[in-house]
Amino acid sequence: LPSYFVLSQLFQAQGKVVDAYGTCSSILTQLGETIPDSIDPEVVRAMISETLRKYDEVYCDDWLGKKMEDYTLRYVIRFYGQMATSAFFFKVPNIVAYFVCKGTQLSLENGVCQHTPLVFLQLSSIIMRSGNNIACAHRIAKDAVALSERFNLSDQMAQLSFLFTNAVGHLEWFHAGVQRLRVCFDSALSSGNAEIGFFCALQLVIFSILSGEKELTSLLKDIDYYLHLLETYKSEVSKNYLLSSRETVSMLIDKGEATSIEAKEYLGDVTDPGNKFMEMFYYQQVLRNFWLGYGERCRHFAQKGFARIPQGKYFFHIIKFYYGLSLLEMLKKKLNYVRQKEVEEIIESMKVAVKHADSNIRNKLELLQAELHGL
């Protein structure tokens, strides 16, 4: 089992997510698990509700003291977690949520093991993407971090820290996330987990752009360093995402005139609902076009993003903010009741978001309110 798990990790690091998924599927099937090819969204929604019900019912000191003794079962949970990670890149969200719930329920029913914190953080991410229970997602993520301290998880700490930041890091100060991710990047590479290290680097770049934590030319040098390391480690999974961020930074510096490189982001099949890269693409396009002064393009890609990006993901709120600013620029030239109503609705949604992420959202909310008031 350890050997096959390492094999799935190697496939994942090489960008062969279908092979990683297939390896996990084969092992889990041989261990008696049923792996569906597809699953109805309603079934998954009910499964998430049942998982959360069990979580609230089971999570207590008694359960925390119940150690999972079954070696094989611990690996079943670990393979479900890995399978969910692989499925994220090419399967619809329902499949990912199914595997996460399976792993979580097995732990809730059979006790705690060293892989429980990981599936809990994955569950937190699933809940966050729905946007329906942000406080619950944050609580589960913090429970997972606290639980991880009960085990010697030095080999997993970078991954757990990344998952926490990816799931709920935007609810806390972006600058704090940047500092945490820098430590995670160094830790992951030094422990041989390059794939997680590069995911940390990607998230670090995104948070740096959003927070203005680093001057753009310095940030561009950092991205080029990460891309160089990607070639050295032959890791492909995060490369396309880093290239997308690099293109944004390059365009903001000099419209790519002297800072562009030959390698470019690859979109894949833009009509495929399982193409997760499109979330990043629309988000980056909104940023680029807003700051370059292309209001119509900004609004076009924002609307595309609204249809594609889950409401609970922080990309969604960032896109809303820039969409609102772009609408306000239109309204300064010509008042339009329908467009003004859209801005007011965005402000109302930001008032909800600020309750959970005050340090990152309040300044954006107040800017929209001030701009609207000044019309």
C-alpha positions in Angstrom: 0.0 0.0 0.0 2.8 2.5 0.8 4.4 1.8 -2.6 1.2 2.3 -4.5 0.5 5.5 -2.6 4.0 6.9 -3.5 3.3 5.8 -7.2 0.1 7.9 -7.2 2.0 10.9 -5.7 4.7 10.6 -8.5 2.0 10.5 -11.2 0.4 13.6 -9.5 3.6 15.5 -9.4 4.3 14.8 -13.1 0.9 16.2 -14.0 -0.5 12.7 -14.9 -3.6 13.2 -12.8 -5.6 10.6 -14.7 -2.9 7.9 -13.9 -2.8 9.1 -10.3 -6.6 8.8 -10.1 -6.5 5.4 -11.8 -3.9 4.0 -9.3 -6.0 5.1 -6.3 -9.2 3.7 -7.9 -7.6 0.4 -8.6 -6.2 0.0 -5.0 -9.5 1.1 -3.4 -11.5 -1.3 -5.5 -9.2 -4.2 -4.5 -9.7 -3.2 -0.9 -13.5 -3.6 -1.3 -14.5 0.1 -1.9 -17.0 1.0 -4.6 -15.7 3.8 -6.9 -18.5 5.3 -9.0 -17.9 6.7 -12.5 -20.5 9.5 -11.9 -22.8 10.5 -9.1 -26.0 12.6 -8.9 -25.5 16.1 -7.5 -28.5 15.6 -5.2 -26.9 12.4 -3.7 -23.7 14.3 -3.0 -25.5 17.2 -1.4 -27.3 14.8 0.9 -24.0 13.1 1.6 -22.3 16.4 2.6 -25.3 17.1 4.9 -25.0 13.6 6.5 -21.2 14.1 6.9 -21.7 17.4 8.7 -24.4 15.9 10.9 -22.0 13.1 11.9 -19.2 15.5 12.5 -21.3 17.6 14.9 -22.6 14.4 16.6 -19.2 12.6 16.9 -16.5 15.3 17.3 -15.9 15.4 21.1 -13.2 14.3 23.6 -14.4 10.7 23.5 -14.0 10.4 19.7 -10.7 12.3 19.8 -9.4 9.6 22.2 -10.5 6.8 19.9 -7.5 5.7 17.8 -8.0 3.9 14.5 -6.1 0.7 14.8 -6.9 -0.9 11.4 -3.8 -0.3 9.2 -5.6 -1.0 6.0 -8.5 1.3 6.9 -6.0 4.1 7.5 -4.7 3.7 4.0 -8.2 3.6 2.6 -8.7 7.1 4.0 -5.3 8.2 2.7 -6.1 6.9 -0.8 -9.5 8.6 -0.8 -7.8 11.9 0.1 -5.3 11.5 -2.7 -8.0 10.5 -5.1 -10.0 13.6 -4.3 -6.9 15.7 -5.1 -6.4 14.0 -8.5 -10.1 14.2 -9.3 -10.1 18.0 -8.7 -8.2 18.6 -11.9 -10.4 16.7 -14.3 -13.6 15.5 -12.7 -16.8 17.4 -11.9 -16.9 18.8 -8.3 -19.5 16.1 -7.2 -17.0 13.4 -7.6 -14.4 15.2 -5.5 -16.9 15.9 -2.8 -18.0 12.2 -2.8 -14.4 11.0 -2.1 -13.8 13.6 0.6 -17.1 12.6 2.4 -16.2 8.9 2.1 -12.8 9.5 3.8 -14.3 11.8 6.4 -17.1 9.4 7.3 -14.7 6.5 7.7 -12.7 8.4 10.2 -15.8 9.7 12.1 -17.1 6.1 12.3 -13.9 4.3 13.2 -11.7 6.8 15.1 -8.8 9.2 14.6 -5.7 8.5 12.6 -2.8 10.6 11.2 -4.7 11.1 7.9 -7.9 12.5 9.5 -6.7 16.1 9.5 -6.1 16.0 5.8 -9.6 14.8 4.9 -11.1 17.3 7.4 -9.3 20.1 5.6 -10.5 18.8 2.3 -14.1 18.7 3.7 -13.6 22.4 4.8 -12.7 23.3 1.3 -15.7 21.5 -0.1 -18.0 23.4 2.2 -16.3 26.7 1.5 -16.8 26.3 -2.2 -20.5 26.0 -1.7 -20.5 29.4 0.1 -23.4 28.3 2.3 -21.7 27.6 5.7 -18.5 29.6 5.9 -18.3 29.6 9.7 -18.7 25.8 9.7 -15.9 25.4 7.1 -13.6 27.7 9.2 -14.3 25.7 12.4 -13.6 22.4 10.7 -10.3 23.7 9.3 -9.2 24.9 12.7 -10.2 21.6 14.3 -8.1 19.8 11.7 -5.1 21.9 12.5 -5.5 21.3 16.2 -6.0 17.6 15.6 -2.8 17.4 13.5 -0.8 18.5 16.6 -1.7 15.2 18.3 0.4 13.4 15.8 4.0 13.6 14.6 3.1 14.8 11.1 6.3 16.6 10.1 6.1 15.0 6.6 2.5 16.3 6.2 2.8 19.7 7.8 3.5 21.6 4.5 0.5 19.9 2.8 -1.8 20.6 5.8 -0.8 24.2 6.0 -1.4 24.6 2.3 -4.8 23.0 2.5 -5.7 25.3 5.4 -4.6 28.4 3.5 -6.3 27.2 0.3 -9.6 26.5 2.1 -10.0 29.3 4.5 -6.8 31.4 4.3 -8.7 34.3 2.7 -10.8 34.6 5.8 -7.6 35.8 7.6 -5.2 38.6 6.7 -3.6 38.0 3.2 -0.2 39.1 4.6 -0.3 36.4 7.2 -1.1 33.9 4.5 1.9 35.0 2.5 4.2 34.5 5.5 2.7 31.1 6.2 3.1 30.0 2.6 6.7 31.0 2.4 7.5 28.7 5.3 5.4 25.9 3.8 7.2 26.2 0.4 10.6 25.9 2.1 9.4 23.0 4.3 7.8 21.1 1.4 10.9 21.3 -0.8 13.3 20.3 2.0 11.1 17.3 2.9 10.9 16.1 -0.7 7.3 17.1 -1.4 7.9 19.3 -4.3 4.3 19.1 -5.6 2.9 20.7 -2.5 5.8 23.2 -2.4 4.8 24.5 -5.8 1.1 24.7 -4.9 2.3 26.8 -1.9 4.3 29.0 -4.3 1.3 29.5 -6.5 -1.0 30.5 -3.6 1.8 32.7 -2.3 1.9 34.5 -5.7 -1.9 35.0 -5.8 -2.0 36.3 -2.2 1.0 38.6 -3.0 -0.8 40.1 -6.0 -4.0 40.6 -4.0 -2.3 42.2 -1.0 0.3 44.2 -2.8 2.8 42.5 -0.4 5.6 42.7 -2.9 6.7 45.1 -5.6 5.7 43.7 -9.0 9.2 43.4 -10.6 10.4 41.5 -7.5 7.4 39.3 -7.6 8.1 38.6 -11.3 11.6 37.4 -10.3 10.1 35.1 -7.7 7.7 33.6 -10.2 10.6 33.0 -12.7 12.5 31.3 -9.9 9.6 29.0 -9.2 9.2 28.2 -12.9 12.9 27.4 -13.0 12.5 25.0 -10.1 9.5 23.4 -11.8 11.7 22.5 -14.7 14.4 21.1 -12.3 11.9 19.0 -10.4 9.9 18.1 -13.5 6.7 19.0 -11.8 3.9 19.9 -14.1 0.6 20.2 -12.1 1.0 23.9 -11.0 3.0 25.1 -14.0 0.0 26.4 -16.0 -1.4 28.3 -13.0 2.0 29.9 -12.3 2.3 30.9 -16.0 -1.1 32.5 -15.8 -0.1 34.6 -12.8 3.2 35.5 -14.5 1.3 36.8 -17.5 -0.8 39.0 -15.2 2.3 40.5 -13.5 4.1 41.0 -16.8 1.1 42.8 -18.3 0.8 45.1 -15.2 4.5 46.0 -15.3 4.8 46.9 -19.0 2.0 45.2 -20.9 4.5 42.4 -21.6 6.7 44.5 -23.9 10.0 43.6 -22.1 8.9 41.1 -19.5 7.0 38.5 -21.4 8.4 35.0 -22.0 7.7 32.4 -24.7 5.9 29.9 -22.4 2.2 30.7 -22.1 -0.8 29.4 -20.2 -2.7 26.6 -21.8 -6.5 26.8 -21.6 -7.4 23.3 -22.7 -11.1 22.6 -23.5 -12.9 25.8 -22.4 -16.3 24.0 -22.7 -15.3 21.2 -20.3 -17.0 21.7 -16.9 -14.2 19.7 -15.4 -11.5 22.1 -16.6 -10.6 23.8 -13.3 -8.0 26.0 -15.0 -10.8 28.2 -16.4 -11.5 29.5 -12.9 -8.0 30.9 -12.7 -8.1 32.1 -16.3 -11.3 34.2 -15.8 -10.0 35.6 -12.4 -6.6 36.6 -14.0 -8.4 38.2 -17.0 -10.5 40.3 -14.8 -7.5 41.6 -12.9 -5.5 42.3 -16.1 -8.2 44.0 -18.0 -9.3 46.2 -15.1 -5.9 47.6 -14.4 -5.1 48.0 -18.1 -8.2 50.1 -18.4 -10.2 47.7 -20.6 -13.5 48.0 -18.8 -15.7 46.1 -21.3 -13.3 43.1 -21.4 -13.1 43.2 -17.6 -16.9 43.0 -17.3 -17.1 40.3 -20.0 -14.6 38.0 -18.2 -16.2 38.8 -14.8 -19.6 37.5 -16.1 -17.9 34.4 -17.4 -16.3 33.9 -14.0 -19.6 34.3 -12.2 -21.0 31.4 -14.2 -18.0 29.2 -13.5 -16.5 30.0 -10.1 -18.1 28.6 -6.9 -19.7 31.4 -4.9 -17.7 30.4 -1.8 -14.3 30.7 -3.4 -12.5 34.0 -2.7 -11.9 34.5 -6.5 -15.6 35.0 -6.7 -15.6 38.0 -4.3 -12.5 39.5 -5.9 -14.1 39.4 -9.3 -17.3 40.9 -7.9 -15.2 43.8 -6.5 -13.5 44.6 -9.8 -16.8 44.1 -11.7 -18.4 46.6 -9.3 -15.6 49.2 -9.8 -15.9 48.7 -13.6 -19.6 49.3 -13.4 -19.0 52.5 -11.4 -16.7 53.8 -14.1 -19.5 53.3 -16.6 -22.0 55.1 -14.3 -19.6 58.1 -13.9 -20.0 58.6 -17.7 -23.7 57.9 -17.9 -26.1 57.0 -15.1 -28.0 53.8 -15.6 -30.6 52.5 -13.1 -30.0 48.8 -13.9 -26.2 49.0 -13.6 -26.5 51.0 -10.4 -28.8 48.3 -9.0 -26.1 45.8 -9.8 -23.5 47.8 -7.9 -25.9 48.0 -4.9 -26.4 44.2 -5.0 -22.6 43.7 -5.1 -22.3 45.9 -2.0 -24.9 44.0 -0.2 -23.1 40.7 -0.9 -19.8 42.2 0.2 -21.5 43.2 3.5 -22.1 39.5 4.1 -18.5 38.5 3.0 -17.0 41.1 5.4 -18.5 39.3 8.4 -16.2 36.4 7.7 -13.2 38.1 6.1 -13.0 41.6 7.6 -9.3 42.2 7.0 -9.5 41.4 3.3 -12.9 42.6 2.3 -13.8 45.7 4.4 -11.5 48.0 2.4 -13.1 46.8 -0.8 -16.6 47.3 0.5 -15.9 50.8 1.8 -14.3 51.8 -1.6 -17.4 50.6 -3.5 -19.7 52.5 -1.1 -17.6 55.7 -1.4 -17.6 55.5 -5.2 -21.3 54.9 -5.4 -22.0 57.8 -3.0 -19.9 60.1 -5.2 -22.0 59.6 -8.3 
